[in-house]
Amino acid sequence: MQFTDETEADLRGLIEQDFGRLKGDGLTHLHVLDWIHYRARLIPCRARSVAVSPEVAARMADYPAIARLKAEFEGGRDVSPWLSDRVRKHKDDPMADLMFNDWQISHFHLGNLFVAPDKVGPRRKGELLLFALVKANRVTFLALHPHGAWSMQEILRVLLRTSPQDLREMKGAIPPPNSERTDAQILELRQNGLTAPIQINGKMFLPPGLGVSTSLHSTRLVRHFNNLSRQIRDLGRRLKENDLPNSVLMQLAVIGVPVRLGIKLYHDGCLVLHEKTRGLDLVSLPPLE
């Protein structure tokens, strides 16, 4: 089957909607990777179940915004107003939140008043932040700490107690004597593009977000980008070879109507490969997280 591949042009259009006009004519893999990071940091609007650690539950009466955030997550609404300006506005900087890249943990301001339509104001000087592990379909509220707790391993100890399935143990790995790293050492390694395993109670665990790559991009989002590239190539091959379900081929095989392969982003963070003229979704990728 003959088709035109418009995925690159569509991706460029999506990226330029967020980043503004890109320099040069070609779309590079770094453009796409930086944009995937930005879109994932914003936390796509999906209904998620919320688990609350005892540490956070004990402070909910002091911080009403925690209950508000819980309701927003459960309702699949936009939580980006509670994110920091750096996370939201440093759009084309994939390193805007290295804690998010490394550990998949986001932080939220706990003000209740909107100082702008898309921004919650700080609660007070020296406010505490809510740290939470945000997955595609669930969230775990972990702890309240001030700014600067970006590599605090105690947050991961809370994660292990509250949601142990999210901290993968390195079975059989025995940490050498005196090898446990400080929070400061974890931060330094992260800033140099190195991923460090976490030691808790004599056991070793992978970072919950799979760590950072040498470019400081998130490893899990690099994998997402690689999967996107692979799906585009594979779908192109299958279209050429007519290797799709008969029900799909029958919808595509309309005489005189060219097949146009494109890509779009749904509000829930899913990138979808589709046939643009017929409005037919062909491949849906996992949501960004």
SULDAKA-V19147 format. One record per helix or strand. SS is the DSSP state (alpha for helix, beta for strand). FROM is the first residue (numbers start at 1). TO is the last residue. If there is no record, write none. Layout:
SS|FROM|TO  SS|FROM|TO
//
This chain:
beta|3|5  alpha|7|19  alpha|29|41  beta|49|52  alpha|54|57  alpha|64|74  alpha|80|82  alpha|85|89  alpha|98|103  beta|105|108  beta|114|116  beta|119|120  beta|129|134  beta|138|145  alpha|153|162  alpha|164|166  beta|169|169  alpha|183|191  beta|198|200  beta|203|205  beta|212|212  beta|218|218  alpha|219|240  alpha|246|252  beta|259|265  beta|271|275  beta|280|284
//
